[in-house]
Amino acid sequence: MVEPKIAASARARQLVAPLLVPSDAPFKDYLRATDYCTAVMNYTESQDDREYLAQWRAAFTALMVANEEDRAALIKQLRKDFQYDRSPLASLKPVRRRTT
């Protein structure tokens, strides 16, 4: 199944690009990225940009809470999504945790 490209302005894409980097302090850095997306969403007038930033905010949240191994694989996939203008949502997978 081919993922549809998501519509967003060049400016919205420019805002996300520098946030897709590996991090030594992932919780802090990706929390900052989610906050940044939220702030821009609140001030943009473009519905397409709001939707685009909401999707990337979800992706940064997933990066924020992923373990090191999952985060490395996820950041690689998210970079591909970004490169090909695909929604990052398809790359986000639920992780089942065992509870005792």
C-alpha positions, 0 to 999 in steps of 0.5 A: 500500500502506498502512503499518500503524501501529506500536504504542508508548506515548505516552511512547515517542512523546514521546521521539522527537518532539523528536529529529526536527529539522533539525540544523547538526551532523547526525552529532553530533546524530543519533548522540546520537539513536541513542544515546538510543533505544538507552539507552531500549530497554535499560531499557523493559519494553515489547516494542512500545516497544523495536521502535518505538525500534529503528525510529527508531534506524535512521531516525536512523542514516540521517539521520546518514550522509545527504548534505545534500540527501537528509537534507532530504528524509528528515527531511520524510518521517520527520516525516510518518511520525511524524505518522501513526504509521507505521513509518519503515522504509518511508522508508529507501532504499538509496543505490547508490554508484559505486565505481571 
